[in-house]
Amino acid sequence: MDRNAPIGIFDSGMGGLSVWREVHRLLPNESIVYLADGKNCPYGDKDPAEIEALTDAAVQQLMRRGVKLIVIACNTATAVAIDSLRGRYPIEFVGLEPAVKPAALSTRSGTIAILATRASLEGGLFKATAAKYSDKVRILSAAGEGFVEAVEQGRESEPETLELVRASLEPMLAEGADRVVLGCTHYPFLLEAMQRVAGERDVEFIDPSQAVARRVEWLLERDNLRADRVGVGECEFVTFADDDYLRRIRQKAGVER
């Protein structure tokens, strides 16, 4: 495989840009193709069979573009589809799962909170991960109702979005959670609102994006696929939605004004 082939990153929409940002920062000389569905976002309330079909279509698109590794930068798609993808395609996949372990190991109150989509919370991956630590810490969870839509529509700073965040987050903070796992790649874009809800409480928000970037780096090193180009790699953005959506992706990524 061509070492200078791009890395593929897929998400249901704009949320995976939180992962793209960390991969691009850690591996600036790698080219990246970021594919946002956009047309069918959000995935969190869809039937698993539909999520799997949509994810497979995205992977096929990335494979046609000659990528050397694929990041499923969507917790919901990871939970539903990554096992079947690994069985069907001859390429490495990096998935997303709620960062329960670092939260469980670092909590001082003994209570941690997981914010994720409903599909992720109901999936076997989250349940299996949570079960490993449920005898050591108290694990609370809530679906971020309306979070993905707020990020997709650029409403992160609006008062209505703050109240959406408060409705999901405040009850878990009131129960003593001092670690909050961001279990959807859209949620880091709402970090400012979450910090406002937390106020003066000693709460740490855990975003797994940096760990994902390190995993990508490790796999490329292991398989001798690190790009050998000098300088910054190219970043391409594609979508199943329209040109206006593509423009907004590029704006959120900071590559277009």
Buried (B, 14 or more C-beta within 10 A) or exposed (E): EEBBBBBBBBBBBBBBBBBBBBBBEBBEEBBBBBBBBBEBBBBBEBEBEEBBBBBBBBBEBBBEEEBBBBBBBBBBBBBBBBBEBEEEBEBBBBBBBBBBBBBBEEBEBEBBBBBBBBBBBBBEBBEEBBEEBEEEBBBBBBBBBBBBBBBBEEBBEEEEBBEBBBBBBBEBBEEBBBBBBBBBBBBBBBBEBBEEBBEEEEBBBBBBBBBBBBBBBEBBEEEEBBBEEEEEBEBEBBBBBEEEBBEBBBEBBEEEE
